Amino acid sequence: MQPKEINVHVRYPADPKPYIDPHAKPEETLQSLKTRVLQAFELKEIQDGNQTVLYFLYKEDQKLEDLTVTLAQLAGEHHELKLRLVQQIVQGTA
């Protein structure tokens, strides 16, 4: 049975305090969660000159690239979802 709410914890290495939402909706997409997490940590994905700064969510060691997946799909039957936010800097060629 799918939980009615999911307790979401997101850790970002540059911030000692995790993002926590104990009442996340199972139908919420990963894209929506990522937007809230970036706002909470005051981060933005940017392209500045020849450098692009991106952020990705990981579940254990798995990079979550499908942002249309729901929190329920990621959590399965669990009531808790623990993720990590990882910064990736891409250097372009000028």
Phi, psi and chi 1 to 4 in degrees:
 res  aa     phi    psi   chi1   chi2   chi3   chi4
   1 MET       -  134.3 -172.1  168.9  140.7      -
   2 GLN   -74.9  134.1 -179.9  176.2  -55.2      -
   3 PRO   -67.2  153.7   20.9  -27.7      -      -
   4 LYS   -79.7  -27.7  -67.1 -176.7 -179.6  171.8
   5 GLU  -139.2  151.7  -66.8 -178.7  -27.4      -
   6 ILE  -122.2  132.7  -63.1  174.2      -      -
   7 ASN   -85.2  106.5 -173.4    4.6      -      -
   8 VAL  -100.6  130.6  175.1      -      -      -
   9 HIS  -122.5  126.7  -68.3 -116.6      -      -
  10 VAL  -125.6  123.2 -179.3      -      -      -
  11 ARG  -100.0  139.8  -69.1 -146.5  162.2  -89.4
  12 TYR  -126.9  119.2  177.9   56.0      -      -
  13 PRO   -54.4  -30.1  -23.6   31.5      -      -
  14 ALA   -79.8   -5.5      -      -      -      -
  15 ASP  -128.3  122.1 -165.9  -37.3      -      -
  16 PRO   -67.3  -20.8   22.3  -29.6      -      -
  17 LYS   -98.9  124.0 -154.6  172.4  161.7 -168.6
  18 PRO   -75.5  160.2   29.0  -34.3      -      -
  19 TYR   -84.6  128.1  171.2   81.0      -      -
  20 ILE  -130.0  129.9  -61.5  172.6      -      -
  21 ASP  -131.3  100.1 -179.3   -4.5      -      -
  22 PRO   -75.4   -4.5   25.7  -30.3      -      -
  23 HIS  -127.4   33.3  -55.6  -69.0      -      -
  24 ALA   -66.4  141.6      -      -      -      -
  25 LYS   -82.2  135.0  -58.6  -68.0  178.8 -143.3
  26 PRO   -58.8  -30.1  -20.1   29.3      -      -
  27 GLU   -82.3   -6.3   64.3  -86.5    9.3      -
  28 GLU   -64.0  140.3 -178.2  176.3    8.9      -
  29 THR   -84.4  161.8   63.9      -      -      -
  30 LEU   -64.2  -33.6 -167.1   57.9      -      -
  31 GLN   -60.5  -44.7  177.4   63.7   60.5      -
  32 SER   -63.7  -44.5  173.8      -      -      -
  33 LEU   -62.5  -44.2  175.2   65.9      -      -
  34 LYS   -58.8  -41.8  179.6 -179.4  174.8 -178.1
  35 THR   -60.2  -45.4  -60.7      -      -      -
  36 ARG   -65.0  -39.8  -68.3 -167.4  -61.0  123.2
  37 VAL   -65.8  -45.4  167.5      -      -      -
  38 LEU   -60.3  -40.9  -70.2  177.2      -      -
  39 GLN   -64.1  -41.7  -72.4  173.5  -11.8      -
  40 ALA   -63.5  -38.3      -      -      -      -
  41 PHE   -89.1    2.5  -72.1  122.2      -      -
  42 GLU    57.3   49.3  -61.9  179.6    2.3      -
  43 LEU  -118.3  154.0  -58.9  170.1      -      -
  44 LYS  -139.2  142.6  -71.1 -175.6 -179.6  175.5
  45 GLU   -82.7  125.7  -67.3 -173.5  -49.9      -
  46 ILE  -136.3  157.2   57.9  167.1      -      -
  47 GLN  -123.5  118.5 -175.9  168.4   -2.6      -
  48 ASP  -128.9  106.5 -175.5   19.5      -      -
  49 GLY    63.6 -120.6      -      -      -      -
  50 ASN  -101.8   20.4   66.8  -17.6      -      -
  51 GLN  -125.5  133.5  177.5  175.5  -69.2      -
  52 THR  -119.9  132.0  -57.0      -      -      -
  53 VAL  -110.1  119.2  179.1      -      -      -
  54 LEU  -122.3  158.7  -57.7  170.7      -      -
  55 TYR  -129.1  138.4  -65.9   90.8      -      -
  56 PHE  -128.4  145.6  -66.5   95.6      -      -
  57 LEU   -95.5  140.3  -70.6  166.1      -      -
  58 TYR  -123.8  141.0  -78.8   74.5      -      -
  59 LYS  -112.4  112.9 -178.9 -179.6  177.4 -171.8
  60 GLU    56.0 -121.1  -63.4  169.9    2.6      -
  61 ASP  -103.1   12.7  -70.1  -30.0      -      -
  62 GLN   -97.7  120.1  178.6 -172.6    0.9      -
  63 LYS   -74.2  126.0 -176.2  178.3 -176.1  179.3
  64 LEU   -94.4  101.7  -56.6  173.2      -      -
  65 GLU  -101.2  -18.8  -62.4 -170.5   69.1      -
  66 ASP   -87.0   99.1  179.9    0.3      -      -
  67 LEU   -80.1   -1.5  -62.0  179.0      -      -
  68 THR   -88.6   -9.8   64.7      -      -      -
  69 VAL   -66.9  146.4   70.5      -      -      -
  70 THR   -90.9  161.9   65.9      -      -      -
  71 LEU   -63.1  -34.9  -58.6 -174.8      -      -
  72 ALA   -62.1  -41.0      -      -      -      -
  73 GLN   -64.1  -37.5  -70.6  171.4  -58.6      -
  74 LEU   -73.8  -38.6  -71.9  171.2      -      -
  75 ALA   -81.3  -24.4      -      -      -      -
  76 GLY    66.4 -131.0      -      -      -      -
  77 GLU   -88.4   -0.6  -65.8 -176.6   10.3      -
  78 HIS   -79.3  155.2  -57.2  -74.5      -      -
  79 HIS   -97.6    3.5  -64.6  -87.2      -      -
  80 GLU  -134.3  143.9 -173.4  170.7   76.9      -
  81 LEU  -135.6  119.2 -177.2   59.5      -      -
  82 LYS  -110.9  123.3  -67.3 -173.2  177.4 -174.6
  83 LEU  -129.1  163.8  -57.0  171.9      -      -
  84 ARG  -122.4  142.4  -79.9 -176.6  -56.2  124.5
  85 LEU  -103.2  126.8 -176.1   67.4      -      -
  86 VAL  -123.4  132.6  175.7      -      -      -
  87 GLN   -88.0  138.1 -179.0 -174.7   61.3      -
  88 GLN  -129.0  126.4  179.8  178.0  -13.9      -
  89 ILE  -108.8  123.5  -61.0  174.4      -      -
  90 VAL  -110.3  121.8  179.5      -      -      -
  91 GLN   -92.4  127.2  -62.5  -72.1  -22.4      -
  92 GLY   -95.2  178.5      -      -      -      -
  93 THR  -105.4  133.9   55.0      -      -      -
  94 ALA   -85.6      -      -      -      -      -
